[in-house]
Amino acid sequence: MKALWYERKGPAAAVLTHGDVPDPEPGPGEVRVEVHVSGINPTDTKARGGWGGNVEMPFARVIPHQDGSGVIDRAGAGVPPSRVGERVWIYEAQLGRAFGTAAEHVCVPSENAVRLPDGASFETGACLGVPAMTAHRCLFQDGGIQGQTVLVAGGGGAVGHAAILLAKWAGARVVTSVSRAEQEQSARDAGADLVVNRKTEDVAARIKDFTRGAGVDRVVEVSFEANLDLNRAVLKPNGVISTYASGTPDSTPRFPFSPVMRQGLTMHFVLVYVMPREAHWAAAREVNAALDAGCYRPRVARVFRLDEAVAAHEAQESGKTVGKILIAVQPSVPVAP
Ligand SMILES: NC(=O)c1ccc[n+]([C@@H]2O[C@H](COP(=O)([O-])OP(=O)(O)OC[C@H]3O[C@@H](n4cnc5c(N)ncnc54)[C@H](OP(=O)(O)O)[C@@H]3O)[C@@H](O)[C@H]2O)c1
């Protein structure tokens, strides 16, 4: 099969290779998926690039990418054969495993291949995994958000966009921060009720004005250290910050204990890979419910071909794109510049 791989870490152009590798066979409890679209996340480019000094190869050869979509074409022992032919989206394909979705076939545990609702395209399916599950955990770890106000920091990002979509689906009011016009449009398209430019506007003042001084119930945070003061300023008493990133790998946030305690704040530090299994299942179920309801419409920045993977990784790393970077693995998937 055709695949993309690396055998040492480094810049995309230096280490990514594509070519032919043997087809994988599903083990017990696994399914094999004919991959249609592979989704790229920062986790994939960071792993390939050796982010934070993590330069050791976990396996001699890695086929990258956690997320993807396609059709199950083989079922391993113990998996109902009726799953063969099912359209699926894939999460955490490469978690603790050498081979991810940047290939014509991938084998994953059966539960990591989730039914893709009929109305959802393979492109949509490849946008779900990491962003949707992270956003779901950040939003719902403390229960439902119907009628609440949620601040989504960085609503132009992939997880931020997913958080806006899921929060709106769940009946929350959403305020979000962006830094440029294309991100603003993306956040508005996702349904954000207030979009504030964090570079040119007073975010706290705009949020306080919008909420008539009440503030927000929860924050979904992409830059924990940078936005901690802002979040403390706009959160209601007993509010929740759920954060999934904090800038640099050595970020060491400091905050004053007593004032934070007096606010009664809850802080969650979310890593999608260590979410409990049940939280993964709940996320998969509710993301599919949002898809079924027509409320989950991920934004795609660009679809590349497998042999353009270097450019795809570089686009992901540029920080300039708004929307998901995907790779069309099957020729039937149209590429879009
Ligand atoms: N813990 C987890 O499980 C988990 C899961 C998914 C992702 N992540 C991490 O989370 C980060 C974002 O992932 P992603 O896929 O959403 O990336 P992305 O699509 O590149 O989006 C990142 C967004 O964050 C915004 N941003 C950066 N600094 C900000 C700040 N101080 N305030 C508000 N917004 C800010 C960026 O906006 P600008 O263009 O204005 O900078 C951009 O829109 C990455 O570091 C990724 O590795 C962690």
The ligand as a Tripos MOL2 file, in Angstrom:
@<TRIPOS>MOLECULE
LIG
   48    52     1     0     0
SMALL
NO_CHARGES

@<TRIPOS>ATOM
      1 N1         -4.0660   18.5360   25.4450 N.am      1 LIG1
      2 C1         -4.6380   17.9650   24.3770 C.2       1 LIG1
      3 O1         -5.2130   16.8740   24.4400 O.2       1 LIG1
      4 C2         -4.5890   18.6930   23.0810 C.ar      1 LIG1
      5 C3         -5.4890   18.3520   22.0690 C.ar      1 LIG1
      6 C4         -5.4620   19.0840   20.8810 C.ar      1 LIG1
      7 C5         -4.5290   20.1050   20.7140 C.ar      1 LIG1
      8 N2         -3.6460   20.3440   21.6950 N.ar      1 LIG1
      9 C6         -2.6700   21.4530   21.5420 C.3       1 LIG1
     10 O2         -3.4300   22.6380   21.5380 O.3       1 LIG1
     11 C7         -2.8600   23.5730   20.6670 C.3       1 LIG1
     12 C8         -3.8920   24.0220   19.6410 C.3       1 LIG1
     13 O3         -4.2750   22.9270   18.8320 O.3       1 LIG1
     14 P1         -5.1870   23.1980   17.5480 P.3       1 LIG1
     15 O4         -5.2460   21.9370   16.7710 O.co2     1 LIG1
     16 O5         -6.4360   23.8780   17.9130 O.co2     1 LIG1
     17 O6         -4.2150   24.2360   16.7690 O.3       1 LIG1
     18 P2         -4.5490   25.3890   15.7520 P.3       1 LIG1
     19 O7         -5.6230   24.9890   14.8210 O.co2     1 LIG1
     20 O8         -3.2330   25.8240   15.2110 O.co2     1 LIG1
     21 O9         -5.1340   26.5590   16.6590 O.3       1 LIG1
     22 C9         -4.4130   27.2200   17.6420 C.3       1 LIG1
     23 C10        -5.1800   28.5090   17.9150 C.3       1 LIG1
     24 O10        -4.7600   29.0420   19.1640 O.3       1 LIG1
     25 C11        -4.7790   30.4420   19.0090 C.3       1 LIG1
     26 N3         -3.9920   31.0720   20.0530 N.ar      1 LIG1
     27 C12        -2.6620   31.0180   20.2470 C.ar      1 LIG1
     28 N4         -2.3210   31.7370   21.3310 N.ar      1 LIG1
     29 C13        -3.4690   32.2480   21.8240 C.ar      1 LIG1
     30 C14        -3.7720   33.1010   22.9300 C.ar      1 LIG1
     31 N5         -2.8270   33.5400   23.7560 N.pl3     1 LIG1
     32 N6         -5.0690   33.4310   23.1480 N.ar      1 LIG1
     33 C15        -6.0330   32.9930   22.3100 C.ar      1 LIG1
     34 N7         -5.8000   32.1910   21.2450 N.ar      1 LIG1
     35 C16        -4.5340   31.8450   21.0220 C.ar      1 LIG1
     36 C17        -4.2280   30.6600   17.6330 C.3       1 LIG1
     37 O11        -4.5470   31.9190   17.1860 O.3       1 LIG1
     38 P3         -3.4260   32.9320   16.6020 P.3       1 LIG1
     39 O12        -3.3650   32.6920   15.1440 O.co2     1 LIG1
     40 O13        -4.0000   34.2470   16.9750 O.co2     1 LIG1
     41 O14        -2.1350   32.6300   17.3080 O.co2     1 LIG1
     42 C18        -4.9580   29.5600   16.8500 C.3       1 LIG1
     43 O15        -6.1960   30.0040   16.3850 O.3       1 LIG1
     44 C19        -1.6360   22.9010   20.0740 C.3       1 LIG1
     45 O16        -0.5120   23.2660   20.8510 O.3       1 LIG1
     46 C20        -1.9210   21.4260   20.2350 C.3       1 LIG1
     47 O17        -0.7540   20.6490   20.2900 O.3       1 LIG1
     48 C21        -3.6450   19.6910   22.8800 C.ar      1 LIG1
@<TRIPOS>BOND
     1     1     2 1
     2     2     3 2
     3     2     4 1
     4     4     5 ar
     5     4    48 ar
     6     5     6 ar
     7     6     7 ar
     8     7     8 ar
     9     8     9 1
    10     8    48 ar
    11     9    10 1
    12     9    46 1
    13    10    11 1
    14    11    12 1
    15    11    44 1
    16    12    13 1
    17    13    14 1
    18    14    15 2
    19    14    16 1
    20    14    17 1
    21    17    18 1
    22    18    19 2
    23    18    20 1
    24    18    21 1
    25    21    22 1
    26    22    23 1
    27    23    24 1
    28    23    42 1
    29    24    25 1
    30    25    26 1
    31    25    36 1
    32    26    27 ar
    33    26    35 ar
    34    27    28 ar
    35    28    29 ar
    36    29    30 ar
    37    29    35 ar
    38    30    31 1
    39    30    32 ar
    40    32    33 ar
    41    33    34 ar
    42    34    35 ar
    43    36    37 1
    44    36    42 1
    45    37    38 1
    46    38    39 2
    47    38    40 1
    48    38    41 1
    49    42    43 1
    50    44    45 1
    51    44    46 1
    52    46    47 1
@<TRIPOS>SUBSTRUCTURE
     1 LIG1         1 GROUP 0 **** ****
